[in-house]
Amino acid sequence: MFVARNCRFLLCAVAALIAVAFLTPGSKAGLFGPSTPQEKLSEANDLIFGPGRVGKARQLIEEARAECEKNNDKACLSEVYRLYGLLERYGFTDAIIVRGNIDNIKPTPEELDRSDARYTKALDLATEVHAFDKVTNINFLLAGNQKLRGVPQGPCIYLDRALAAAKEAQRLHPDEKMRVSPPFQTVDEWLEQMKKNEGCPNG
C-alpha cells in the first residue's frame, strides 16, 4: 500500500487502508462496465479515491445496494455502508479525494457523526458474517474519524478492535494475508505502530 509522506501518519494510513479492496476475488469490472454488486462497489471505491467522481460512485453504490438488499447479502451490504461512511466523511462532494491531499479534507462534526453511523452499520453486518478483514478496516476508519475530531487517544479503542479483528482474520484464514506498507511485515505490526503514534496504552 502507498502512504503519502506529507500528511499526518494516521490520516495517511487511513487513506492507504481504505484503498485496499476487501471484496471477493474476481471483482473487476467486465468489458462493458460493472455488472455484479461487487464490481459496482469496487469501481465506486476506485472512483472516490481516484478521479474523485463522487456522483458516479454514489450511483453505483445505490445500484449495488438495491441488489444486495434483494439478495439479503449482508457481506455486500456491509461494503455498501462502508462506502456510504466514506462519502459522508467527505461531505458527499465531488472534491478530488486522493491519498496526497487527504490531510486537507476537514469534515464537520455533523459529517463525522453521519460517517460513524454508516461505519457502525457496516461493522455490525461484517461482524455478523465473520468478515474480520473488513471488521479490521472499518474499525480503522472509525479510528480515523476520532483522529479528525482531535480527541486525545480517541482512536485507541478502535485501533485495539482493529488489531483484535486482524488477529481473528489471520486465525481463521492463515493463508490469506492483508497487504501492508513497508517496512511493516504484518497488519499487526502496522497497527501496533499506529497505537504508539497515538499514545495508546499497551495491551
N, C-alpha and C positions, 0 to 999 in steps of 0.2 A: 504494500500500500504506500501511496505517496503522502508525505506530510510536509506541508509548506513550512518554510523556515521563518517567515516574517509575521508570525502571529502567536498569541498565547498558546501554550502547549496543549492544554486540554481541549480548547476550541478547535484547534487544527486537527487534533487527534479525532475529535468527533466527526469532522468533515471527512477524514480519511476512512473512518469506520463505517460511516453512512454509505460510502461509495461501494462497499463490499456487498454484493447481492446475496441475500440469504434466501434464494429461490431454488427450486428443484433443477436438476440438470436438464439441459435442452430448452432453456427458457428464452433463447434468442429468437428474434422475430424471423418469420419466413420471408420469402421473396416479395410478397405483396403486403408486408407490414404485419404487425402483431395480430394474432387471431385468438390465442388462448388467454385466459385471465392472467396467467403467469407471465406471458410475453408482454402483455399490456403494462403490467406493473413494473417489469424490468425496464421497459422503454420509458415509462414515466419517471423512474428513478434517474435514468440517464439524462432525461430532458431537464430535470430540476438542477442537476449538478454539472450538466454540460453546457448547452447553449442557453439555458435559463428560460426555456419555453414553458412557463408555468401553466399558461392557459391550456396548451395541448396536453400537458401532463395531467391536469385536473380532469380533462375529458376522458383520457384513458383510464384513470382511476375510477371514475364514475361508471364507465362501461364494465370494467372488471368487477366492481362492487356488485352490480346487478347480477352478473353471472355467478359470483361467489355465493351470494345470498340464495340464489335459485338452487344451487347445488349443496347448500349448507356446508361449504368448505371453510372450516374455521382457520386453517393454516393460511389460506388465501385471504380471508377477511383480516387476519392479523396484519398481513402486509399492507392491505388497503388502509387500515387505521394508522400504521406506522408512517406511511407516506402522507396521510392527512396531517399527522402531527408535524411533519417537516414543513408542509405548506403553511400551517397555522403559525409555526415558529417564525416564518419569514413574511407573514402578513398577507399571504395569497397574492403577492405582487409578481410582476413579470421582470423584476430586477434580475440581472445576471448573477447567479449564485455559483461560484467556483471555489475551489479549495484556497486559491491565493487571496481572495478577498473576504473570506468567512469572518474575519475579525472586524470588518467594517459594518456588519449587519447588526442592528440594535433593535431587537424586538421589544415591544411594550410589555408591561406586566400582564395585561389582558391577553395578549397574543401568547405569552408563555403559559398562562393558565389554560387556554384552549388547547395548546400543544400538549401540555401534560395530560389533559383529559383524553385526548386521542391516543397518546402513547400508552396510557393506563389500560384503555380498551384493548389495544394491540397486545399488551403484555398479558392480560387475562386470557386472551384467545391463544396466544403462543404457549402459555403455561399449560393450558388445558390439553393441547395436543402434543405436549412434551417436546416442543421445538426449542430446545435450550440454546442453540446457536442464536436464534432470533431473540430469545429472552436476554441473552448477553448484550446484544446490540441495543435493544430498547432500553434496558437499564442504563447503558452508557449514554444514550440520548437524553434520558431523564437527568443524569448527572450533568450533562452539558447545559441543560436548562437551568439547573441550580447554579452553575458557574456564571451564567449570564445574569442571574439575579444578584450576584455578588454576595451570596450567603456564605460566611466563613465555614469551611468544612461541609457546606451544604451538599456537595457531590458525593461525600464519603459513603453514605448509606447505599447509594445506587452503585457506586464502584464495588462495594462489598458484594452486593447482589449480582452484579455482572460477573465478578470473579467466581462466585459460587455456581452460577449458571454455566460458565465456561468449563469448570471442572466436571459438572454433571454431563455436559455435552461430550466431553472427552471420554468420560467413563462409559457412556452408552455407545459411542461411536469412535473407538480408539483409532480407527484407520482414516478418519476424516479430520483434517486439520484446518482450523480457521487461519486465514492469512494475516500476517502481521508485518509491520515495517521493520527493517534492520535498524539498529543492531539487535533487536529482540528476536528470540528464537520461538517463543510461545506467547499466546494471548495472556497466560498467567503472568509472565514476566512484565509484559507491557502494562497490564492493569495494576500490578504492584507498583510500578514506577509512577503511574497516574496518581495512585494513593499517596505516595511520598511527596509528589509535587503539590498536592492539595493539603498536605499536613495532616493526613488522616491517621488516626491511631492504629497501631499494629493489631493484627488479629481479625 
